């Protein structure tokens, strides 16, 4: 019996954003925040990562992100080191990671 393992190219991060965002912010605003943070910490290499915001729940400030396997460490480090966004205090916690 041969087993075939298929490796997926992405993992999923569930994050919570505290501060700096309003309930009116959309997925595009979250994508902009992530791109800004990646650029500030990792430069153009970080900004080039394909991070998708699959879901955004503004009331609890929770987002579900799809991140390439090879970029998870860069995204995770950039998100957790965020201190302010739009001149307002902001913090991001990674709540859950799914390595598919």
N, C-alpha and C positions, 0 to 999 in steps of 0.2 A: 504494500500500500504506500503510495507516494503522497506526501503532503505538499501542497503548494501554498506558500506564504506570499501574500501580496503586500508589499510595503506601500503605504499611503504617503503622499508627499507633504501632507499638512498635519498640523495639530491645532487644537482649539484652546483658547484662553478665555476664561470668564473673569472679567475685571470689574472692579468698582471704582468709580471716579468720585472723589470727595472734593467739592469746591470748584470754583471757576466756571462751572457750566450751569445753564438754566434749563428749566423744563422745555423751553422752546427750541433748544439745540437739537439738531437732527444728526443722522448718521454721517453726513458730510462734515459736520463740525467735529465729530469724534475722529474721523479719518484725518482731518487737518491737524488736530491735536497730536495724534500719533505720528504723523509725518514730521511735524515740527520737533517733537521730542527726539525722534530717531535721527534727524538731521543735526540737532544740537550735540548729541553725544557721539554719533558714528559717522557724521558727514554724509557725503553723497552715497556711500555704500549703504548706510542705514536708510536713507530716503528712498533708495531703489528697491527695498524689500516690498513684496506684494502682500500687504496686510489688508484683509477684508473685514469690514464691520458687518457681521451677519444679522445682529440684533442689537437694538438700543432701547433700554427701558429707562426713561428719564427720571421717573419718581424715585426709584432706589439708586439711580446712577450706575446701573449695571449694563455692561456691553459684552457681547460674545464676538470674539475675533477668530478669524482663520489665518494662521501664520505658517509659512513654509518651515519644514523641519530644520533646515539649515540656518534659519534666521530667528529661531525661538529665543536663544540666549541674548541676542542683540535687542530684540523687542522687549523681553522681560526686564533686562537691566535698564534700558532707557525709560520704561514706564515707571519702575519703582524709584528711580532717581529724580523724577519730576518734583519740583518744589513750587513752581508757579507757572501759570498760563494766563495770558491776557492781563498781566500785572495783578493777578489775584492768586492767593495761596491755593495750591492744588496738590492732591496726593492720589496716587493710583495703587490699589492693592490687587494682586493676582489672587483670585479666590479659588480657581480650579483650573487644572490643565488636563487635557485629554490627549494622550499620545496614541493616535490611531495608526 
